[in-house]
Amino acid sequence: MTTQLLEGKKALITGSRRGIGSGIAQLFAEHGADVGINDVIRDEEADKTIAAVESLGRKASWHQADVGNTEDRNRLLDEFVSEHGRIDILVNNAVASRDMHFTKITEEFWDHLVGHALKGYLFLAQGAANRMIEHGHGGNIINISSVHSYRAWPHDTVYGVVKAGLNRMVQSMAHDLAGTGITANCVAPGYIDSRVLPSAEEASRANAEYLGSALGFIPSRRGGVPRDIAGACVFLASELGEYVNGQTITVDGGFLAGGVPPDSQPLEPGMPGAAK
């Protein structure tokens, strides 16, 4: 039987109807937490996540809300606390599109992404922290960041800025929430295969075909799955991680450590090992 690291905790996870958020919700439930599932729409995937949590004997509540909208954020927190009595854990996970070339970035695109994945995270965390302080039991706030906060990919300017902002945000949160018993941290995923797959294809998740050339850059020599990120979140939300505060934990199989495919060749002629 799984050790109940989060027994009796009340956890709200944004963007959790599928993918990484769903994986976090399910592992939290395995460890004894009651869970609030949030997303902008309720569909078959949301119902599957709710059913999975309930099948583990834990309470699952549904909260349809857009974290980029002030009224929705406030309602989301009020509904969750009304349903569960308090909030012990907030996982800011909701995501938005990240693909736009620097020369094509519009104010609308900037405002949308920053409004959801930076401003939305900040004010939802603020609201959750105030409620945690009111309840007097401390708590945990976890932002889902990304390896994009450390390295640049083509077309990821705004996304990278947002994710880097989250890493810096939790440092200030740790200071400003000192003495409250609330910790604030980030988890930065690497190559995580969070696709919605039919049950029959689940075994192919994060396989070599999906990862392509990226696989050679990951020292663990496998792609990540939502449960990998969920495990880090369980650690941070449990007593095992109670002395971790204001940090960003990278869960990427070693990708950012600088792993290089063993058969890679430098591209510049004349360099050692360059192709002839």
ChimeraX commands (.cxc) that place a marker at each C-alpha (Angstrom):
marker #1 position 0.00,0.00,0.00 radius 0.5
marker #1 position 1.25,3.50,-0.88 radius 0.5
marker #1 position 2.48,5.57,2.07 radius 0.5
marker #1 position -0.04,8.37,2.56 radius 0.5
marker #1 position 2.25,11.40,2.38 radius 0.5
marker #1 position -0.65,13.84,1.90 radius 0.5
marker #1 position -3.28,12.24,4.11 radius 0.5
marker #1 position -6.24,14.57,4.61 radius 0.5
marker #1 position -4.74,17.45,2.62 radius 0.5
marker #1 position -6.94,19.62,0.40 radius 0.5
marker #1 position -5.27,20.37,-2.93 radius 0.5
marker #1 position -6.36,22.60,-5.81 radius 0.5
marker #1 position -4.65,21.93,-9.15 radius 0.5
marker #1 position -5.28,24.25,-12.06 radius 0.5
marker #1 position -5.37,22.99,-15.63 radius 0.5
marker #1 position -5.86,19.48,-14.34 radius 0.5
marker #1 position -8.44,17.88,-16.57 radius 0.5
marker #1 position -5.69,16.07,-18.52 radius 0.5
marker #1 position -1.91,15.84,-19.01 radius 0.5
marker #1 position 0.50,16.85,-16.25 radius 0.5
marker #1 position -2.27,18.38,-14.13 radius 0.5
marker #1 position -4.28,15.18,-14.23 radius 0.5
marker #1 position -1.20,13.17,-13.32 radius 0.5
marker #1 position -0.63,15.39,-10.29 radius 0.5
marker #1 position -4.26,15.10,-9.22 radius 0.5
marker #1 position -4.17,11.31,-9.39 radius 0.5
marker #1 position -0.88,10.91,-7.51 radius 0.5
marker #1 position -2.02,13.37,-4.85 radius 0.5
marker #1 position -5.14,11.23,-4.41 radius 0.5
marker #1 position -2.99,8.09,-4.14 radius 0.5
marker #1 position -1.21,9.82,-1.26 radius 0.5
marker #1 position -4.43,10.67,0.56 radius 0.5
marker #1 position -5.37,14.16,-0.64 radius 0.5
marker #1 position -8.79,15.41,-1.65 radius 0.5
marker #1 position -8.47,17.24,-4.96 radius 0.5
marker #1 position -10.04,20.14,-6.80 radius 0.5
marker #1 position -9.93,19.68,-10.58 radius 0.5
marker #1 position -9.91,22.89,-12.63 radius 0.5
marker #1 position -9.91,23.77,-16.32 radius 0.5
marker #1 position -11.66,26.06,-18.76 radius 0.5
marker #1 position -13.87,23.28,-20.10 radius 0.5
marker #1 position -15.30,20.03,-18.78 radius 0.5
marker #1 position -15.07,17.17,-21.22 radius 0.5
marker #1 position -14.49,13.42,-21.32 radius 0.5
marker #1 position -10.88,13.84,-20.15 radius 0.5
marker #1 position -11.99,15.88,-17.15 radius 0.5
marker #1 position -14.55,13.22,-16.24 radius 0.5
marker #1 position -11.86,10.54,-16.47 radius 0.5
marker #1 position -9.63,12.46,-14.08 radius 0.5
marker #1 position -12.46,13.00,-11.61 radius 0.5
marker #1 position -13.37,9.32,-11.78 radius 0.5
marker #1 position -9.74,8.30,-11.27 radius 0.5
marker #1 position -9.47,10.40,-8.11 radius 0.5
marker #1 position -12.74,9.07,-6.75 radius 0.5
marker #1 position -11.74,5.48,-7.52 radius 0.5
marker #1 position -8.87,5.99,-5.06 radius 0.5
marker #1 position -11.36,6.79,-2.32 radius 0.5
marker #1 position -10.69,10.52,-2.30 radius 0.5
marker #1 position -13.02,13.46,-2.84 radius 0.5
marker #1 position -12.84,15.20,-6.22 radius 0.5
marker #1 position -14.51,18.53,-6.90 radius 0.5
marker #1 position -14.87,20.17,-10.30 radius 0.5
marker #1 position -14.19,23.90,-10.81 radius 0.5
marker #1 position -14.61,25.42,-14.25 radius 0.5
marker #1 position -12.66,28.68,-14.35 radius 0.5
marker #1 position -10.20,30.68,-16.44 radius 0.5
marker #1 position -7.19,31.54,-14.26 radius 0.5
marker #1 position -6.49,34.54,-16.47 radius 0.5
marker #1 position -9.75,36.14,-15.37 radius 0.5
marker #1 position -9.91,37.97,-12.01 radius 0.5
marker #1 position -13.53,37.08,-11.24 radius 0.5
marker #1 position -12.94,33.44,-12.19 radius 0.5
marker #1 position -9.86,33.21,-9.94 radius 0.5
marker #1 position -11.70,34.59,-6.92 radius 0.5
marker #1 position -14.70,32.36,-7.54 radius 0.5
marker #1 position -12.44,29.34,-8.01 radius 0.5
marker #1 position -10.82,29.81,-4.60 radius 0.5
marker #1 position -14.12,30.55,-2.87 radius 0.5
marker #1 position -15.75,27.46,-4.40 radius 0.5
marker #1 position -12.84,25.25,-3.46 radius 0.5
marker #1 position -12.74,26.40,0.15 radius 0.5
marker #1 position -16.52,26.10,0.40 radius 0.5
marker #1 position -16.32,22.54,-0.93 radius 0.5
marker #1 position -13.31,21.37,1.09 radius 0.5
marker #1 position -13.27,23.63,4.14 radius 0.5
marker #1 position -9.77,24.97,3.55 radius 0.5
marker #1 position -6.91,24.93,1.04 radius 0.5
marker #1 position -3.61,23.27,1.97 radius 0.5
marker #1 position -1.96,22.96,-1.43 radius 0.5
marker #1 position -2.17,25.00,-4.62 radius 0.5
marker #1 position -0.53,23.75,-7.80 radius 0.5
marker #1 position -0.48,26.41,-10.52 radius 0.5
marker #1 position -0.32,24.28,-13.66 radius 0.5
marker #1 position -2.68,25.82,-16.24 radius 0.5
marker #1 position -0.82,26.51,-19.50 radius 0.5
marker #1 position -1.31,28.45,-22.71 radius 0.5
marker #1 position 0.19,28.48,-26.22 radius 0.5
marker #1 position 3.89,29.33,-26.52 radius 0.5
marker #1 position 4.65,29.39,-30.26 radius 0.5
marker #1 position 5.36,32.75,-31.85 radius 0.5
marker #1 position 8.48,34.09,-33.55 radius 0.5
marker #1 position 10.00,37.12,-31.82 radius 0.5
marker #1 position 9.35,39.36,-34.83 radius 0.5
marker #1 position 5.67,38.37,-34.84 radius 0.5
marker #1 position 4.83,38.76,-31.14 radius 0.5
marker #1 position 1.75,40.91,-30.66 radius 0.5
marker #1 position 0.55,42.73,-27.55 radius 0.5
marker #1 position -2.51,40.50,-27.60 radius 0.5
marker #1 position -0.34,37.37,-27.52 radius 0.5
marker #1 position 1.84,38.83,-24.75 radius 0.5
marker #1 position -1.14,39.90,-22.68 radius 0.5
marker #1 position -2.82,36.51,-23.07 radius 0.5
marker #1 position 0.17,34.41,-22.07 radius 0.5
marker #1 position 1.43,36.69,-19.31 radius 0.5
marker #1 position -2.12,37.18,-18.06 radius 0.5
marker #1 position -2.69,33.46,-17.68 radius 0.5
marker #1 position 0.67,31.91,-16.86 radius 0.5
marker #1 position 2.33,34.70,-14.83 radius 0.5
marker #1 position -0.23,37.23,-13.61 radius 0.5
marker #1 position -2.82,34.49,-13.13 radius 0.5
marker #1 position -0.36,32.34,-11.19 radius 0.5
marker #1 position 0.68,35.26,-8.97 radius 0.5
marker #1 position -2.79,36.35,-7.96 radius 0.5
marker #1 position -4.10,32.83,-7.53 radius 0.5
marker #1 position -1.11,32.12,-5.28 radius 0.5
marker #1 position -1.78,35.35,-3.39 radius 0.5
marker #1 position -5.42,34.40,-2.85 radius 0.5
marker #1 position -4.50,30.90,-1.74 radius 0.5
marker #1 position -1.81,32.20,0.61 radius 0.5
marker #1 position -4.22,34.64,2.26 radius 0.5
marker #1 position -6.69,31.82,2.85 radius 0.5
marker #1 position -3.94,29.57,4.22 radius 0.5
marker #1 position -2.87,32.34,6.61 radius 0.5
marker #1 position -6.48,32.81,7.69 radius 0.5
marker #1 position -6.81,29.10,8.43 radius 0.5
marker #1 position -3.50,29.12,10.31 radius 0.5
marker #1 position -2.27,25.71,9.17 radius 0.5
marker #1 position 0.41,26.74,6.67 radius 0.5
marker #1 position 0.44,25.21,3.23 radius 0.5
marker #1 position 2.29,24.68,-0.03 radius 0.5
marker #1 position 2.23,26.61,-3.27 radius 0.5
marker #1 position 3.80,24.96,-6.30 radius 0.5
marker #1 position 4.17,26.61,-9.71 radius 0.5
marker #1 position 4.83,24.48,-12.76 radius 0.5
marker #1 position 7.71,26.18,-14.56 radius 0.5
marker #1 position 9.76,24.70,-17.44 radius 0.5
marker #1 position 13.26,24.07,-18.74 radius 0.5
marker #1 position 12.34,26.94,-21.08 radius 0.5
marker #1 position 13.04,29.20,-18.10 radius 0.5
marker #1 position 16.74,28.30,-18.40 radius 0.5
marker #1 position 17.30,27.75,-22.13 radius 0.5
marker #1 position 15.87,29.26,-25.27 radius 0.5
marker #1 position 14.10,27.40,-28.06 radius 0.5
marker #1 position 12.90,28.94,-31.31 radius 0.5
marker #1 position 9.65,30.88,-30.95 radius 0.5
marker #1 position 9.52,30.66,-27.14 radius 0.5
marker #1 position 10.33,34.25,-26.13 radius 0.5
marker #1 position 7.16,35.02,-24.18 radius 0.5
marker #1 position 6.78,31.51,-22.79 radius 0.5
marker #1 position 10.39,31.54,-21.59 radius 0.5
marker #1 position 10.00,34.97,-19.97 radius 0.5
marker #1 position 6.86,33.81,-18.17 radius 0.5
marker #1 position 8.45,30.62,-16.87 radius 0.5
marker #1 position 11.62,32.43,-15.76 radius 0.5
marker #1 position 9.36,34.86,-13.93 radius 0.5
marker #1 position 7.80,32.01,-11.97 radius 0.5
marker #1 position 11.21,30.84,-10.76 radius 0.5
marker #1 position 11.96,34.34,-9.49 radius 0.5
marker #1 position 8.46,34.78,-8.08 radius 0.5
marker #1 position 8.74,31.92,-5.59 radius 0.5
marker #1 position 11.94,33.39,-4.18 radius 0.5
marker #1 position 10.10,36.56,-3.17 radius 0.5
marker #1 position 7.09,34.57,-2.00 radius 0.5
marker #1 position 9.31,32.55,0.33 radius 0.5
marker #1 position 10.59,35.76,1.91 radius 0.5
marker #1 position 7.23,37.53,2.14 radius 0.5
marker #1 position 5.49,34.45,3.54 radius 0.5
marker #1 position 8.19,33.79,6.14 radius 0.5
marker #1 position 6.76,32.60,9.43 radius 0.5
marker #1 position 3.39,31.59,8.01 radius 0.5
marker #1 position 4.26,27.92,7.49 radius 0.5
marker #1 position 3.69,28.32,3.73 radius 0.5
marker #1 position 6.34,27.18,1.27 radius 0.5
marker #1 position 6.53,28.33,-2.34 radius 0.5
marker #1 position 8.44,26.41,-5.00 radius 0.5
marker #1 position 8.55,25.62,-8.71 radius 0.5
marker #1 position 8.86,22.37,-10.59 radius 0.5
marker #1 position 10.43,22.73,-14.04 radius 0.5
marker #1 position 9.55,19.85,-16.39 radius 0.5
marker #1 position 11.73,18.82,-19.28 radius 0.5
marker #1 position 10.50,16.70,-22.20 radius 0.5
marker #1 position 7.25,15.34,-20.76 radius 0.5
marker #1 position 4.86,13.42,-22.99 radius 0.5
marker #1 position 1.48,14.63,-21.76 radius 0.5
marker #1 position -0.51,13.71,-24.86 radius 0.5
marker #1 position -3.99,12.26,-24.56 radius 0.5
marker #1 position -3.58,8.68,-25.78 radius 0.5
marker #1 position -5.98,5.75,-26.13 radius 0.5
marker #1 position -5.42,3.08,-23.49 radius 0.5
marker #1 position -4.07,0.74,-26.13 radius 0.5
marker #1 position -1.30,3.22,-26.98 radius 0.5
marker #1 position -0.32,4.15,-23.44 radius 0.5
marker #1 position 2.75,1.93,-23.60 radius 0.5
marker #1 position 4.12,4.13,-26.39 radius 0.5
marker #1 position 4.12,7.27,-24.21 radius 0.5
marker #1 position 7.47,9.09,-24.28 radius 0.5
marker #1 position 8.97,6.52,-26.62 radius 0.5
marker #1 position 11.90,7.14,-28.95 radius 0.5
marker #1 position 9.67,7.88,-31.92 radius 0.5
marker #1 position 7.88,10.63,-30.02 radius 0.5
marker #1 position 11.08,12.20,-28.65 radius 0.5
marker #1 position 13.08,11.99,-31.87 radius 0.5
marker #1 position 16.55,13.53,-31.62 radius 0.5
marker #1 position 15.78,14.99,-28.18 radius 0.5
marker #1 position 16.18,11.54,-26.64 radius 0.5
marker #1 position 19.93,11.63,-27.25 radius 0.5
marker #1 position 20.23,14.79,-25.17 radius 0.5
marker #1 position 18.59,13.26,-22.08 radius 0.5
marker #1 position 21.11,11.41,-19.86 radius 0.5
marker #1 position 18.36,9.25,-18.34 radius 0.5
marker #1 position 17.73,8.02,-21.90 radius 0.5
marker #1 position 13.97,8.19,-21.64 radius 0.5
marker #1 position 11.28,10.77,-21.95 radius 0.5
marker #1 position 9.26,11.97,-19.00 radius 0.5
marker #1 position 5.64,11.23,-18.18 radius 0.5
marker #1 position 3.17,13.23,-16.05 radius 0.5
marker #1 position 3.80,11.01,-13.04 radius 0.5
marker #1 position 7.43,12.17,-12.98 radius 0.5
marker #1 position 6.29,15.74,-12.40 radius 0.5
marker #1 position 3.61,14.61,-9.98 radius 0.5
marker #1 position 6.24,12.84,-7.85 radius 0.5
marker #1 position 8.19,16.07,-7.40 radius 0.5
marker #1 position 4.98,17.87,-6.44 radius 0.5
marker #1 position 4.12,15.23,-3.84 radius 0.5
marker #1 position 7.59,15.64,-2.35 radius 0.5
marker #1 position 7.25,19.44,-2.12 radius 0.5
marker #1 position 3.73,19.24,-0.66 radius 0.5
marker #1 position 4.63,16.63,1.98 radius 0.5
marker #1 position 6.66,16.76,5.16 radius 0.5
marker #1 position 9.57,15.30,3.18 radius 0.5
marker #1 position 9.99,18.64,1.43 radius 0.5
marker #1 position 9.06,20.99,4.25 radius 0.5
marker #1 position 12.55,22.59,4.34 radius 0.5
marker #1 position 12.58,23.30,0.61 radius 0.5
marker #1 position 11.42,26.86,0.02 radius 0.5
marker #1 position 11.85,29.42,-2.75 radius 0.5
marker #1 position 13.42,26.85,-5.07 radius 0.5
marker #1 position 12.95,25.51,-8.59 radius 0.5
marker #1 position 13.38,21.75,-8.93 radius 0.5
marker #1 position 14.12,20.64,-12.48 radius 0.5
marker #1 position 12.65,17.27,-13.49 radius 0.5
marker #1 position 14.16,16.62,-16.90 radius 0.5
marker #1 position 16.13,13.38,-16.82 radius 0.5
marker #1 position 19.33,15.40,-16.77 radius 0.5
marker #1 position 18.63,17.36,-19.96 radius 0.5
marker #1 position 19.84,20.68,-18.59 radius 0.5
marker #1 position 23.00,19.02,-17.28 radius 0.5
marker #1 position 24.26,19.25,-20.85 radius 0.5
marker #1 position 23.85,15.70,-22.03 radius 0.5
marker #1 position 24.85,15.17,-25.67 radius 0.5
marker #1 position 23.99,12.21,-27.91 radius 0.5
marker #1 position 26.93,9.79,-27.97 radius 0.5
marker #1 position 26.92,9.71,-31.77 radius 0.5
marker #1 position 26.62,13.48,-32.27 radius 0.5
marker #1 position 29.09,15.26,-34.53 radius 0.5
marker #1 position 30.16,18.92,-34.31 radius 0.5
marker #1 position 28.88,20.75,-37.37 radius 0.5
marker #1 position 31.78,23.14,-37.95 radius 0.5
marker #1 position 34.49,21.78,-40.29 radius 0.5
marker #1 position 37.89,21.47,-38.67 radius 0.5
marker #1 position 36.62,20.87,-35.15 radius 0.5
marker #1 position 37.75,17.66,-33.42 radius 0.5
marker #1 position 35.48,14.82,-34.46 radius 0.5
marker #1 position 33.75,16.83,-37.17 radius 0.5
marker #1 position 32.26,14.94,-40.07 radius 0.5
marker #1 position 34.57,14.92,-43.08 radius 0.5
marker link #1:1,2 radius 0.2
marker link #1:2,3 radius 0.2
marker link #1:3,4 radius 0.2
marker link #1:4,5 radius 0.2
marker link #1:5,6 radius 0.2
marker link #1:6,7 radius 0.2
marker link #1:7,8 radius 0.2
marker link #1:8,9 radius 0.2
marker link #1:9,10 radius 0.2
marker link #1:10,11 radius 0.2
marker link #1:11,12 radius 0.2
marker link #1:12,13 radius 0.2
marker link #1:13,14 radius 0.2
marker link #1:14,15 radius 0.2
marker link #1:15,16 radius 0.2
marker link #1:16,17 radius 0.2
marker link #1:17,18 radius 0.2
marker link #1:18,19 radius 0.2
marker link #1:19,20 radius 0.2
marker link #1:20,21 radius 0.2
marker link #1:21,22 radius 0.2
marker link #1:22,23 radius 0.2
marker link #1:23,24 radius 0.2
marker link #1:24,25 radius 0.2
marker link #1:25,26 radius 0.2
marker link #1:26,27 radius 0.2
marker link #1:27,28 radius 0.2
marker link #1:28,29 radius 0.2
marker link #1:29,30 radius 0.2
marker link #1:30,31 radius 0.2
marker link #1:31,32 radius 0.2
marker link #1:32,33 radius 0.2
marker link #1:33,34 radius 0.2
marker link #1:34,35 radius 0.2
marker link #1:35,36 radius 0.2
marker link #1:36,37 radius 0.2
marker link #1:37,38 radius 0.2
marker link #1:38,39 radius 0.2
marker link #1:39,40 radius 0.2
marker link #1:40,41 radius 0.2
marker link #1:41,42 radius 0.2
marker link #1:42,43 radius 0.2
marker link #1:43,44 radius 0.2
marker link #1:44,45 radius 0.2
marker link #1:45,46 radius 0.2
marker link #1:46,47 radius 0.2
marker link #1:47,48 radius 0.2
marker link #1:48,49 radius 0.2
marker link #1:49,50 radius 0.2
marker link #1:50,51 radius 0.2
marker link #1:51,52 radius 0.2
marker link #1:52,53 radius 0.2
marker link #1:53,54 radius 0.2
marker link #1:54,55 radius 0.2
marker link #1:55,56 radius 0.2
marker link #1:56,57 radius 0.2
marker link #1:57,58 radius 0.2
marker link #1:58,59 radius 0.2
marker link #1:59,60 radius 0.2
marker link #1:60,61 radius 0.2
marker link #1:61,62 radius 0.2
marker link #1:62,63 radius 0.2
marker link #1:63,64 radius 0.2
marker link #1:64,65 radius 0.2
marker link #1:65,66 radius 0.2
marker link #1:66,67 radius 0.2
marker link #1:67,68 radius 0.2
marker link #1:68,69 radius 0.2
marker link #1:69,70 radius 0.2
marker link #1:70,71 radius 0.2
marker link #1:71,72 radius 0.2
marker link #1:72,73 radius 0.2
marker link #1:73,74 radius 0.2
marker link #1:74,75 radius 0.2
marker link #1:75,76 radius 0.2
marker link #1:76,77 radius 0.2
marker link #1:77,78 radius 0.2
marker link #1:78,79 radius 0.2
marker link #1:79,80 radius 0.2
marker link #1:80,81 radius 0.2
marker link #1:81,82 radius 0.2
marker link #1:82,83 radius 0.2
marker link #1:83,84 radius 0.2
marker link #1:84,85 radius 0.2
marker link #1:85,86 radius 0.2
marker link #1:86,87 radius 0.2
marker link #1:87,88 radius 0.2
marker link #1:88,89 radius 0.2
marker link #1:89,90 radius 0.2
marker link #1:90,91 radius 0.2
marker link #1:91,92 radius 0.2
marker link #1:92,93 radius 0.2
marker link #1:93,94 radius 0.2
marker link #1:94,95 radius 0.2
marker link #1:95,96 radius 0.2
marker link #1:96,97 radius 0.2
marker link #1:97,98 radius 0.2
marker link #1:98,99 radius 0.2
marker link #1:99,100 radius 0.2
marker link #1:100,101 radius 0.2
marker link #1:101,102 radius 0.2
marker link #1:102,103 radius 0.2
marker link #1:103,104 radius 0.2
marker link #1:104,105 radius 0.2
marker link #1:105,106 radius 0.2
marker link #1:106,107 radius 0.2
marker link #1:107,108 radius 0.2
marker link #1:108,109 radius 0.2
marker link #1:109,110 radius 0.2
marker link #1:110,111 radius 0.2
marker link #1:111,112 radius 0.2
marker link #1:112,113 radius 0.2
marker link #1:113,114 radius 0.2
marker link #1:114,115 radius 0.2
marker link #1:115,116 radius 0.2
marker link #1:116,117 radius 0.2
marker link #1:117,118 radius 0.2
marker link #1:118,119 radius 0.2
marker link #1:119,120 radius 0.2
marker link #1:120,121 radius 0.2
marker link #1:121,122 radius 0.2
marker link #1:122,123 radius 0.2
marker link #1:123,124 radius 0.2
marker link #1:124,125 radius 0.2
marker link #1:125,126 radius 0.2
marker link #1:126,127 radius 0.2
marker link #1:127,128 radius 0.2
marker link #1:128,129 radius 0.2
marker link #1:129,130 radius 0.2
marker link #1:130,131 radius 0.2
marker link #1:131,132 radius 0.2
marker link #1:132,133 radius 0.2
marker link #1:133,134 radius 0.2
marker link #1:134,135 radius 0.2
marker link #1:135,136 radius 0.2
marker link #1:136,137 radius 0.2
marker link #1:137,138 radius 0.2
marker link #1:138,139 radius 0.2
marker link #1:139,140 radius 0.2
marker link #1:140,141 radius 0.2
marker link #1:141,142 radius 0.2
marker link #1:142,143 radius 0.2
marker link #1:143,144 radius 0.2
marker link #1:144,145 radius 0.2
marker link #1:145,146 radius 0.2
marker link #1:146,147 radius 0.2
marker link #1:147,148 radius 0.2
marker link #1:148,149 radius 0.2
marker link #1:149,150 radius 0.2
marker link #1:150,151 radius 0.2
marker link #1:151,152 radius 0.2
marker link #1:152,153 radius 0.2
marker link #1:153,154 radius 0.2
marker link #1:154,155 radius 0.2
marker link #1:155,156 radius 0.2
marker link #1:156,157 radius 0.2
marker link #1:157,158 radius 0.2
marker link #1:158,159 radius 0.2
marker link #1:159,160 radius 0.2
marker link #1:160,161 radius 0.2
marker link #1:161,162 radius 0.2
marker link #1:162,163 radius 0.2
marker link #1:163,164 radius 0.2
marker link #1:164,165 radius 0.2
marker link #1:165,166 radius 0.2
marker link #1:166,167 radius 0.2
marker link #1:167,168 radius 0.2
marker link #1:168,169 radius 0.2
marker link #1:169,170 radius 0.2
marker link #1:170,171 radius 0.2
marker link #1:171,172 radius 0.2
marker link #1:172,173 radius 0.2
marker link #1:173,174 radius 0.2
marker link #1:174,175 radius 0.2
marker link #1:175,176 radius 0.2
marker link #1:176,177 radius 0.2
marker link #1:177,178 radius 0.2
marker link #1:178,179 radius 0.2
marker link #1:179,180 radius 0.2
marker link #1:180,181 radius 0.2
marker link #1:181,182 radius 0.2
marker link #1:182,183 radius 0.2
marker link #1:183,184 radius 0.2
marker link #1:184,185 radius 0.2
marker link #1:185,186 radius 0.2
marker link #1:186,187 radius 0.2
marker link #1:187,188 radius 0.2
marker link #1:188,189 radius 0.2
marker link #1:189,190 radius 0.2
marker link #1:190,191 radius 0.2
marker link #1:191,192 radius 0.2
marker link #1:192,193 radius 0.2
marker link #1:193,194 radius 0.2
marker link #1:194,195 radius 0.2
marker link #1:195,196 radius 0.2
marker link #1:196,197 radius 0.2
marker link #1:197,198 radius 0.2
marker link #1:198,199 radius 0.2
marker link #1:199,200 radius 0.2
marker link #1:200,201 radius 0.2
marker link #1:201,202 radius 0.2
marker link #1:202,203 radius 0.2
marker link #1:203,204 radius 0.2
marker link #1:204,205 radius 0.2
marker link #1:205,206 radius 0.2
marker link #1:206,207 radius 0.2
marker link #1:207,208 radius 0.2
marker link #1:208,209 radius 0.2
marker link #1:209,210 radius 0.2
marker link #1:210,211 radius 0.2
marker link #1:211,212 radius 0.2
marker link #1:212,213 radius 0.2
marker link #1:213,214 radius 0.2
marker link #1:214,215 radius 0.2
marker link #1:215,216 radius 0.2
marker link #1:216,217 radius 0.2
marker link #1:217,218 radius 0.2
marker link #1:218,219 radius 0.2
marker link #1:219,220 radius 0.2
marker link #1:220,221 radius 0.2
marker link #1:221,222 radius 0.2
marker link #1:222,223 radius 0.2
marker link #1:223,224 radius 0.2
marker link #1:224,225 radius 0.2
marker link #1:225,226 radius 0.2
marker link #1:226,227 radius 0.2
marker link #1:227,228 radius 0.2
marker link #1:228,229 radius 0.2
marker link #1:229,230 radius 0.2
marker link #1:230,231 radius 0.2
marker link #1:231,232 radius 0.2
marker link #1:232,233 radius 0.2
marker link #1:233,234 radius 0.2
marker link #1:234,235 radius 0.2
marker link #1:235,236 radius 0.2
marker link #1:236,237 radius 0.2
marker link #1:237,238 radius 0.2
marker link #1:238,239 radius 0.2
marker link #1:239,240 radius 0.2
marker link #1:240,241 radius 0.2
marker link #1:241,242 radius 0.2
marker link #1:242,243 radius 0.2
marker link #1:243,244 radius 0.2
marker link #1:244,245 radius 0.2
marker link #1:245,246 radius 0.2
marker link #1:246,247 radius 0.2
marker link #1:247,248 radius 0.2
marker link #1:248,249 radius 0.2
marker link #1:249,250 radius 0.2
marker link #1:250,251 radius 0.2
marker link #1:251,252 radius 0.2
marker link #1:252,253 radius 0.2
marker link #1:253,254 radius 0.2
marker link #1:254,255 radius 0.2
marker link #1:255,256 radius 0.2
marker link #1:256,257 radius 0.2
marker link #1:257,258 radius 0.2
marker link #1:258,259 radius 0.2
marker link #1:259,260 radius 0.2
marker link #1:260,261 radius 0.2
marker link #1:261,262 radius 0.2
marker link #1:262,263 radius 0.2
marker link #1:263,264 radius 0.2
marker link #1:264,265 radius 0.2
marker link #1:265,266 radius 0.2
marker link #1:266,267 radius 0.2
marker link #1:267,268 radius 0.2
marker link #1:268,269 radius 0.2
marker link #1:269,270 radius 0.2
marker link #1:270,271 radius 0.2
marker link #1:271,272 radius 0.2
marker link #1:272,273 radius 0.2
marker link #1:273,274 radius 0.2
marker link #1:274,275 radius 0.2
marker link #1:275,276 radius 0.2
view
